[in-house]
Amino acid sequence: MIARVLSSAVIGIDAHLVEVEVDITPGLPTFITVGLPETSVKESKERVKAAINNSGYTFSDDRITVNLAPANIKKEGTGFDLPMAIGILIASGIIAQETMSRFLILGELSLDGRIKPVRGSLPTALAAKKAGYEGIIVPFHNRKEASVVNGISVFPATDLSQVVDFLRGFPTIQAEPSDIQMVFDQTPPVEVDFSEVMGQQHAKRAMEVAATGGHNLIMIGPPGSGKTMLAKCLPGILPSLTFDEAIETTKIFSIVGMLDEDQALITQRPFRAPHHTISDAGLIGGGNIPRPGEVSLAHNGVLFLDELAEFRKNVLEMLRQPLEDSKVTISRAAASLTYPSNFMLIAAMNPCPCGYFSSPTHECTCSHHQIQRYRSRISGPLLDRMDIHIEVPAVSYRDLAGREISESSGDIRKRVAAARAIQTQRFSKANIYCNARMSSRHIKKFCPIDDVSNRLLESAIDRLGLSARAYTRILKIARTIADLEGQAQIAPSHVAEAIQYRCLDMSRRRA
């Protein structure tokens, strides 16, 4: 008898349906798995055999063949353990085949029959819903993430016997309830608030502009000036994730196994801050079967690179494609996969190796050649992709000891949300969500400037030697500043402020 059980294989961030076919025929006791399985799938036969025996059922002593169809898709992971065990029990006559037409099954088995969590439950639930299945049986620890998919019942299981009884018609498993609004309401408060940052009004304003338009930003300043703290404050003023964005982000965290047991959705915009010793595969993604890197884990959120000049140059140069395309393609012999990487890049660096170049209170010990070599670690093409450059000077004693209460992240976030609403309406017919993602066509349509602004911009380009990319960056930032002020037209003051956010272009021109 041939048994058929539906499961799935995750490729990239999407799940593809896989039919687990089990055939038991008389012959020598063998267990063969075909259908392009990788090592962890091949090893499942030992877990399946022990789990069936230790759950009180009889494992067949005949020839067992398991086919994972379609055979042209690489199968990896341990999620096929439970479908294989159920298929063997169907082929042995313990479970009726008819019940399997309603469910998709996913889970790893322990030797004693317990069901362990697996990666990719959320993409699998989405695939099951799209295929029109009634429900999905998942490990108990994966119940929360799978339950956010409306229109499909999620049945969490703890062991193999419970699943067998459920498929035989006994009410041993109850569907997991889902309340998406409650999930969003449980979002924890921000860790660092802008009200805790002393001074640095210019930097705070730049952060607000960056958050409003989704612009990339780089900070240059001496150690202890508050660059890292400013970056950590940024998630607190970003607009909330939409449900679709939350699903996209959660799918990435699900396939790399970074969701907590009680976490149904990623409801806060990710903030990723990798160390400067990270490899290119860790930042961009990689492996024999490509896995997402930090640029994808920061999707719909913030990627913060502290001590930017300390990162290896080849690692930084790999950022250029995801910054431009909002996606990254990783090609290997086994597969070529594309992951989303729509993130804000926030970077921080010292002005020189010792950190005190142009500081009024500390003497810089670096030579001109050392400073030039240090700054040359950041290439011109990468700097061109940074919309906003700001200098963050050391905080004065007056600001540190002052009792003036700074504006909170909540107040700033209201202005950012209002300006983002303007952008959402503006780009309602386009596949973008903020000013930073405007193409040349959008810039021509939404960023017209008057004669005064034109002359101001022309003077800045001639004086600073700006590239075409820097020119479009200035127009996008000016559009964002106008949105913050609720202005339909870009004014000369908006262009002037946008030009001020190109301090590295000015310093390179002076050098």
Beta strands, then each sheet from edge to edge (+ up, - down):
strand 1: 2-11
strand 2: 14-25
strand 3: 30-34
strand 4: 63-69
strand 5: 103-105
strand 6: 108-109
strand 7: 115-116
strand 8: 135-139
strand 9: 153-157
strand 10: 217-220
strand 11: 271-272
strand 12: 285-286
strand 13: 291-292
strand 14: 302-305
strand 15: 327-331
strand 16: 336-340
strand 17: 344-349
strand 18: 388-391
sheet 1: 1+ 2- 4+ 3+
sheet 2: 5+ 8+ 9+
sheet 3: 6+ 7-
sheet 4: 11+ 14+ 17+ 10+ 18+
sheet 5: 12+ 13-
sheet 6: 15+ 16-
end
